[in-house]
């Protein structure tokens, strides 16, 4: 029998130029470590989940803030004067910004890990924002909303955080001009953003990431930081649990060896860059409870379909397990290592849709065949 896939991975990135996110994640690290073996919930969470925490992505920007200010700070930019949350490849338009060392390091981190769920922490508002931040007509941007294939999951993730936060769920903005119903917003509906990490992680990292705006004041007085931790403590833990939503498993050949780069998707929600198994043949799909058809494909062989009934297993800290074994595939025949180009894939998607609407998904598969900001 193939080995059980390891625990899914959740990441959190601290605010790289503001104090609140950085401080909250340091508190989170301390809380997790000190609670292990004492708190049964935290102990089970850590026994079943790999958690990566990066308190600061832009240390130079953080240090550059000599005079704290609630509404503006030089710390937004790195030493080269670049905004790192406008610096990632974009799925909708060409990003002309020169990729910075910090951005490249995070891109490599995402590539080398199998991240499943992520959050990046910001300041300047109080809301949970979800992908897409950018968009085009294919994702519904003409209606002021940029919808991903997993929009229902993203709404659930954002609501999970906001509803467990001390006040985010109220939806009150930082001034009288802006409110966020239930404390959440689609990123594009709020404002359009090119080159953000949130969209990059979802499209190219196969990782569901949301942006958490945690304070109206970007650089609050030090004596307020403890309260920010208390306001976010429960929400952070409940959010991390969501990494166990959906289904996970392993794709193997006739000898039980893992097959990397097999495509595994839920029918009806194809990703513009198809989600694939890692080097251990493992896959993770975040899905809400319900009935789904999971399609596993090893290029050059017949696809395998399995219908699954997904329960809510977040309280048990384990997603539904569904493996796939391809008896016609031997260890001498392996999937080619493929990756989607870091180009505006949704521009290609739009052109394919206009050219041959009935076969859009086939065309995409043939041609194309994981913090902190706002």
BELTA-V163530 format. One record per pair of residues at least 12 apart in sequence whose C-alpha atoms are under 7 Angstrom apart, sorted by the first residue. I is the first residue (numbers start at 1). J is the second residue. If there is no record, write none. Layout:
BEGIN
i = [I,I]
j = [J,J]
END
This chain:
BEGIN
i = [1,2,5,5,5,7,7,7,8,8,8,8,9,9,9,9,9,9,9,10,10,10,10,10,10,10,10,10,11,11,11,11,11,11,12,12,12,12,12,12,12,13,13,13,13,13,13,13,13,13,14,14,14,14,14,14,14,15,15,15,15,15,15,15,16,16,16,16,16,16,16,17,17,17,17,17,18,18,18,18,19,20,21,21,22,22,24,25,26,27,45,48,57,57,58,60,60,61,61,61,61,61,61,62,68,69,69,70,70,70,70,71,71,71,84,85,85,85,85,85,86,86,86,87,87,87,87,88,88,88,88,88,89,89,89,89,90,90,90,90,90,91,91,91,91,92,92,92,92,92,92,92,93,94,94,95,110,110,111,115,115,116,116,116,116,116,117,117,117,117,118,118,118,118,119,119,119,119,120,120,120,120,120,121,121,121,121,121,121,122,122,122,122,122,122,123,123,123,123,123,123,124,124,124,124,124,125,125,125,125,125,125,126,126,126,126,126,126,127,127,127,127,127,127,127,128,128,128,128,128,128,128,128,128,129,129,129,129,129,129,129,129,130,130,130,130,130,130,130,131,131,131,131,131,131,132,132,132,132,132,132,132,133,133,133,133,133,134,134,134,134,134,138,144,145,145,145,146,149,149,149,150,153,153,157,158,159,160,160,161,161,161,162,162,164,164,165,165,165,165,166,166,168,169,169,170,170,171,174,198,198,201,202,203,204,205,206,206,207,241,241,242,244,244,244,244,244,245,245,245,245,245,245,245,246,246,246,246,246,246,246,246,247,247,247,247,247,247,247,248,248,248,248,248,248,248,249,249,249,249,249,249,250,250,250,250,250,251,251,251,251,251,252,252,252,252,253,253,253,253,253,253,254,254,254,254,254,254,255,257,258,258,259,259,259,260,260,260,260,260,260,261,261,261,261,261,262,262,262,262,262,262,263,263,263,263,263,263,264,264,264,264,264,265,265,265,266,266,266,266,267,267,267,272,273,289,289,289,290,290,290,291,291,291,292,292,292,293,293,293,293,294,294,298,299,340,349]
j = [256,256,249,250,282,48,49,50,49,50,116,243,49,50,51,114,115,116,117,50,51,52,115,116,117,118,240,243,51,52,53,117,118,119,52,53,54,118,119,120,371,53,54,55,56,119,120,121,371,372,54,55,56,120,121,371,372,55,56,121,122,371,372,373,56,57,58,59,61,62,372,58,61,62,75,76,62,123,218,219,219,225,121,122,55,56,229,55,55,229,317,317,102,371,78,78,79,74,75,76,77,78,79,75,219,218,219,217,218,219,220,124,217,218,103,195,196,197,373,374,194,195,196,99,103,195,196,103,195,196,197,200,195,200,342,343,194,195,200,343,344,343,344,345,346,134,135,136,344,345,346,347,344,343,344,195,205,370,205,207,370,206,207,208,243,284,207,208,209,243,207,208,209,210,209,210,211,212,210,211,212,371,372,211,212,213,371,372,373,212,213,214,372,373,374,213,214,215,216,217,218,213,215,216,217,218,173,174,213,214,215,216,168,173,213,214,215,216,168,180,183,184,212,213,214,158,162,183,184,185,210,211,212,213,158,184,185,186,187,210,211,212,154,158,185,186,187,210,211,148,186,187,198,199,210,146,147,148,186,187,188,199,187,188,192,193,199,146,188,192,193,194,350,189,186,188,189,188,269,270,271,269,287,288,239,184,184,238,239,235,236,239,183,184,234,235,231,232,234,235,231,232,183,182,183,182,183,183,216,210,211,370,370,273,273,370,275,370,370,314,317,314,313,314,317,318,319,286,287,288,312,313,314,319,285,286,287,288,289,310,319,320,284,285,286,319,320,321,322,283,284,285,319,320,321,322,282,283,284,321,322,323,281,282,283,323,324,281,282,323,324,325,281,324,325,326,325,326,327,329,330,331,325,326,327,328,329,330,330,331,280,281,281,334,335,277,278,279,280,281,335,276,277,278,335,337,276,277,296,297,298,335,275,276,277,296,297,298,276,294,295,296,297,294,295,296,292,293,294,295,293,294,295,345,340,310,311,312,309,310,311,308,309,310,307,308,309,305,306,307,308,306,307,335,335,368,364]
END
